[in-house]
C-alpha cells in the first residue's frame, strides 16, 4: 500500500489554500447580495481567482522564504 505523508510546510499550504478558497467564494457570492447579479458571471469568476491569488500569494511567498532560509542555514 502507498504511504501518504505531509510535512509541516505542505500542511500549511494545503490548509491556507482551503481557507482562501472558502473566503474567496464567500466574498464573491456576497459582494452583490442586494442586487443578486449586478455583473456578468465572467466578472465573478475573474474576481474569485483574483481574490484567491491575493489571499494565497503571501503564504506561498512566506514558505519560499522559509525554505531558502533553511537551506542557507544548513550550507
C-alpha positions, 0 to 999 in steps of 0.5 A: 500500500502507498504511504501518504505523508505531509510535512509541516510546510505542505500542511500549511499550504494545503490548509491556507489554500482551503481557507482562501478558497472558502473566503474567496467564494464567500466574498464573491457570492456576497459582494452583490447580495442586494442586487443578486447579479449586478455583473456578468458571471465572467466578472465573478469568476475573474474576481474569485481567482483574483481574490484567491491569488491575493489571499494565497500569494503571501503564504506561498511567498512566506514558505519560499522564504522559509525554505531558502532560509533553511537551506542557507542555514544548513550550507 
